């Protein structure tokens, strides 16, 4: 790669020597930089602006909660951050690469390695065991079968599910199913964990368990953790809260990023096995 330095304070650009692609270097410590991001669905008078000029920076290793009313663009924003959709306008820089302009094969590669996804509805395959569900995350990366098995077993043990590895989703509680979904996201060793209403289908006790799991993993693994939630109890656990309403985002003070999201002794989850 070759660097092009600017003397006027503008962001530096790096040119990939293999592809010739301009890669704008993010501000140090930022893993994401969004500028002027818009997402419109449909056309003409019936079009809907899900995002309307979003500017947002997210630091490497930050725990950010995205909160707002239903239908205001929270999930749309998360999909853009994970390379699952493209903006109608604007840029979404991830490690200096604009997800809005990358080719599909490059996005597939990032989704297979850099991003881990956790969804409200778990999205487990009902005919596969917990371990087999976790292993599916490694298939796109062409990970050998033996390595897939070993890594899946290890992460299930880490999440307190070693004795449930051979169980089908229907044989697991809601909290256990969500932990399997988290294991599937983590088995890739991603840089970023993106969670869309991860406690939305759980009762209060299970909610607290899953939040504790996510916090512990964030601390231990040094992940960038981004959680979309309507639950203020969950959002308050984050270092910073971004409020989205009317397709626009207002983010909290970045000076809060350095703080711990929770006391260390509150991070160890108590797993519910029933």
C-alpha positions as CSV (number, residue, x, y, z in Angstrom):
1,X,0.0,0.0,0.0
2,X,1.1,3.6,-0.6
3,X,0.0,6.5,1.6
4,X,-1.0,10.0,0.4
5,X,-0.5,12.4,3.2
6,X,-2.3,15.7,3.4
7,X,-0.9,18.8,5.0
8,X,-4.2,20.6,5.5
9,X,-5.6,18.3,8.1
10,X,-7.8,16.4,5.7
11,X,-8.0,12.6,6.2
12,X,-5.1,10.7,4.7
13,X,-5.8,8.3,1.9
14,X,-4.1,5.0,1.3
15,X,-4.1,3.3,-2.1
16,X,-4.3,-0.5,-2.1
17,X,-1.5,-1.7,-4.4
18,X,-3.4,-4.8,-5.4
19,X,-6.8,-3.2,-6.3
20,X,-6.0,0.5,-6.8
21,X,-8.8,1.2,-4.4
22,X,-8.6,4.5,-2.4
23,X,-8.8,3.7,1.3
24,X,-9.4,6.8,3.4
25,X,-7.7,6.3,6.8
26,X,-10.1,6.8,9.7
27,X,-9.3,9.1,12.6
28,X,-7.0,7.2,15.0
29,X,-9.0,4.9,17.4
30,X,-12.2,5.1,15.2
31,X,-13.3,1.8,13.7
32,X,-16.4,3.4,12.1
33,X,-16.9,6.8,10.5
34,X,-20.3,7.6,8.9
35,X,-20.9,10.8,7.0
36,X,-24.1,12.0,5.4
37,X,-25.6,8.5,5.4
38,X,-29.1,8.3,3.9
39,X,-31.2,5.2,3.2
40,X,-34.4,5.5,1.3
41,X,-36.9,2.7,0.5
42,X,-39.1,3.0,-2.5
43,X,-39.4,5.9,-4.9
44,X,-41.6,8.9,-5.6
45,X,-44.2,10.1,-3.1
46,X,-44.4,6.8,-1.4
47,X,-40.7,6.6,-0.6
48,X,-39.6,6.3,3.0
49,X,-36.5,7.9,4.5
50,X,-35.2,5.4,7.0
51,X,-32.0,7.4,7.6
52,X,-31.6,11.0,6.7
53,X,-28.1,12.4,6.9
54,X,-26.5,10.3,9.7
55,X,-23.0,11.4,10.9
56,X,-21.5,9.1,13.5
57,X,-18.1,8.0,14.7
58,X,-17.6,4.8,16.7
59,X,-14.3,4.1,18.5
60,X,-12.4,0.8,18.4
61,X,-13.5,-1.2,21.5
62,X,-16.5,1.0,22.3
63,X,-19.7,-0.3,23.7
64,X,-22.4,1.8,22.0
65,X,-26.2,1.4,22.4
66,X,-28.5,2.7,19.6
67,X,-31.9,3.5,21.1
68,X,-35.1,5.0,19.7
69,X,-38.7,4.3,18.9
70,X,-39.8,1.5,16.7
71,X,-39.6,2.3,12.9
72,X,-37.0,5.1,13.3
73,X,-34.1,3.4,11.5
74,X,-32.2,1.5,14.3
75,X,-32.1,-1.8,12.5
76,X,-31.4,-0.2,9.1
77,X,-28.4,1.5,10.6
78,X,-27.2,-1.7,12.1
79,X,-27.5,-3.5,8.8
80,X,-25.3,-0.8,7.2
81,X,-22.7,-1.2,9.9
82,X,-22.6,-4.9,9.2
83,X,-22.4,-4.6,5.4
84,X,-25.7,-6.3,5.0
85,X,-27.1,-3.3,3.1
86,X,-25.8,-0.3,1.4
87,X,-26.8,3.4,1.9
88,X,-28.6,5.4,-0.7
89,X,-26.1,8.1,-0.2
90,X,-23.1,8.9,2.1
91,X,-20.2,6.9,3.3
92,X,-19.8,4.1,5.9
93,X,-16.1,3.7,6.7
94,X,-15.0,0.6,8.5
95,X,-11.3,0.5,9.1
96,X,-10.9,3.0,6.4
97,X,-12.8,1.1,3.8
98,X,-16.2,2.4,2.5
99,X,-18.8,-0.3,2.9
100,X,-21.0,1.6,0.5
101,X,-18.7,1.1,-2.4
102,X,-17.0,-2.3,-1.8
103,X,-17.7,-5.1,-4.2
104,X,-20.0,-7.9,-3.1
105,X,-17.2,-10.4,-2.7
106,X,-15.3,-8.1,-0.4
107,X,-18.4,-7.5,1.7
108,X,-19.0,-11.3,1.9
109,X,-15.4,-11.6,3.2
110,X,-15.9,-9.0,5.9
111,X,-19.2,-10.5,7.0
112,X,-17.5,-13.9,7.3
113,X,-14.7,-12.6,9.4
114,X,-15.0,-9.1,10.9
115,X,-18.7,-8.9,11.9
116,X,-20.6,-11.0,14.3
117,X,-24.4,-10.7,14.3
118,X,-26.9,-11.4,17.1
119,X,-30.7,-11.1,16.3
120,X,-33.8,-10.8,18.5
121,X,-35.3,-14.0,17.0
122,X,-32.1,-16.1,17.5
123,X,-32.2,-17.3,13.8
124,X,-31.1,-20.8,14.8
125,X,-31.7,-23.7,12.3
126,X,-34.2,-25.9,14.1
127,X,-32.9,-29.2,12.7
128,X,-29.3,-28.6,13.8
129,X,-27.8,-29.0,17.2
130,X,-26.3,-26.1,19.2
131,X,-22.8,-27.0,18.1
132,X,-23.8,-27.5,14.4
133,X,-25.5,-24.1,14.5
134,X,-22.4,-22.5,15.8
135,X,-20.3,-24.2,13.1
136,X,-22.4,-22.8,10.3
137,X,-20.7,-19.4,10.9
138,X,-17.3,-20.9,9.8
139,X,-18.6,-22.5,6.6
140,X,-18.3,-19.3,4.4
141,X,-14.6,-19.0,5.5
142,X,-14.0,-22.6,4.3
143,X,-12.8,-23.6,7.7
144,X,-11.9,-27.3,7.8
145,X,-14.5,-29.5,9.5
146,X,-12.2,-30.6,12.4
147,X,-11.3,-27.0,13.2
148,X,-15.0,-25.9,13.0
149,X,-15.9,-28.6,15.6
150,X,-13.1,-27.6,18.0
151,X,-13.8,-23.9,17.8
152,X,-17.6,-24.4,18.2
153,X,-17.0,-26.6,21.3
154,X,-14.7,-24.1,22.8
155,X,-17.0,-21.1,22.5
156,X,-20.0,-23.0,23.7
157,X,-17.9,-24.0,26.8
158,X,-17.0,-20.3,27.2
159,X,-20.7,-19.4,27.3
160,X,-21.6,-22.2,29.7
161,X,-23.3,-24.4,27.1
162,X,-20.8,-27.2,26.9
163,X,-23.3,-29.8,28.2
164,X,-25.9,-28.5,25.7
165,X,-23.9,-28.8,22.5
166,X,-25.8,-31.8,21.2
167,X,-29.3,-30.3,22.0
168,X,-31.6,-29.0,19.3
169,X,-32.9,-25.4,19.7
170,X,-36.3,-26.7,20.8
171,X,-34.7,-28.4,23.7
172,X,-33.1,-25.1,25.0
173,X,-34.6,-22.2,26.9
174,X,-34.8,-18.8,25.3
175,X,-31.7,-17.6,27.1
176,X,-29.8,-20.6,26.1
177,X,-30.9,-20.2,22.5
178,X,-29.6,-16.6,22.6
179,X,-26.3,-17.7,24.0
180,X,-26.0,-20.2,21.1
181,X,-26.6,-17.3,18.8
182,X,-23.9,-15.3,20.5
183,X,-21.6,-18.2,20.3
184,X,-22.2,-18.4,16.5
185,X,-21.4,-14.7,16.2
186,X,-18.2,-15.1,18.3
187,X,-16.7,-18.3,16.8
188,X,-15.4,-16.2,13.9
189,X,-13.4,-14.0,16.3
190,X,-14.9,-10.8,14.9
191,X,-13.8,-7.3,15.5
192,X,-17.3,-6.1,15.9
193,X,-20.4,-7.7,17.6
194,X,-23.7,-6.2,16.2
195,X,-26.7,-7.1,18.3
196,X,-30.3,-6.2,17.2
197,X,-32.7,-6.2,20.1
198,X,-30.8,-9.2,21.6
199,X,-33.1,-9.3,24.7
200,X,-36.3,-8.4,23.0
201,X,-37.8,-11.9,23.3
202,X,-36.6,-12.6,26.8
203,X,-38.1,-12.0,30.3
204,X,-36.4,-9.7,32.7
205,X,-34.1,-12.3,34.3
206,X,-33.0,-13.7,31.0
207,X,-32.5,-10.1,29.7
208,X,-30.1,-9.4,32.6
209,X,-28.3,-12.7,31.9
210,X,-27.7,-11.9,28.2
211,X,-26.6,-8.4,28.9
212,X,-24.1,-9.7,31.5
213,X,-22.8,-12.2,28.8
214,X,-22.3,-9.4,26.3
215,X,-20.6,-7.1,28.8
216,X,-18.2,-9.9,29.9
217,X,-17.3,-10.8,26.3
218,X,-16.8,-7.1,25.5
219,X,-14.4,-6.7,28.4
220,X,-12.5,-10.0,27.8
221,X,-12.2,-10.0,24.1
222,X,-11.8,-6.2,23.4
223,X,-14.7,-6.2,21.0
224,X,-16.5,-3.2,19.6
225,X,-20.0,-3.9,20.8
226,X,-23.0,-2.2,19.2
227,X,-26.4,-3.0,20.6
228,X,-29.7,-1.8,19.1
229,X,-32.4,-1.7,21.8
230,X,-35.6,0.0,22.9
231,X,-35.0,-1.0,26.5
232,X,-33.5,1.8,28.5
233,X,-32.2,-0.7,31.1
234,X,-30.1,-2.3,28.5
235,X,-29.0,1.0,26.9
236,X,-27.8,2.4,30.2
237,X,-25.2,-0.4,30.4
238,X,-23.4,0.9,27.4
239,X,-20.5,3.5,27.5
240,X,-22.4,5.8,25.2
241,X,-26.0,6.0,23.8
242,X,-26.9,7.2,20.3
243,X,-30.5,8.2,20.0
244,X,-32.1,7.8,16.6
245,X,-35.4,9.5,15.7
246,X,-36.8,10.6,12.3
247,X,-33.8,9.0,10.6
248,X,-31.3,11.2,12.4
249,X,-28.8,10.3,15.1
250,X,-27.7,12.3,18.2
251,X,-24.9,10.6,20.0
252,X,-23.7,11.0,23.6
253,X,-20.5,12.6,24.7
254,X,-17.4,10.7,23.4
255,X,-15.6,11.6,26.6
256,X,-17.6,8.8,28.2
257,X,-16.0,6.1,26.0
258,X,-13.1,5.6,28.3
259,X,-15.2,4.6,31.3
260,X,-16.2,1.0,32.3
261,X,-19.7,0.1,31.4
262,X,-20.2,-1.8,34.6
263,X,-18.4,-2.7,37.8
264,X,-16.2,-5.8,37.2
265,X,-18.0,-7.9,39.8
266,X,-21.3,-7.4,38.0
267,X,-20.1,-8.9,34.7
268,X,-20.1,-12.5,35.6
269,X,-23.5,-13.9,34.4
270,X,-25.5,-16.4,36.3
271,X,-26.7,-18.9,33.7
272,X,-30.3,-20.1,33.9
273,X,-30.4,-23.8,32.8
274,X,-34.1,-24.5,32.9
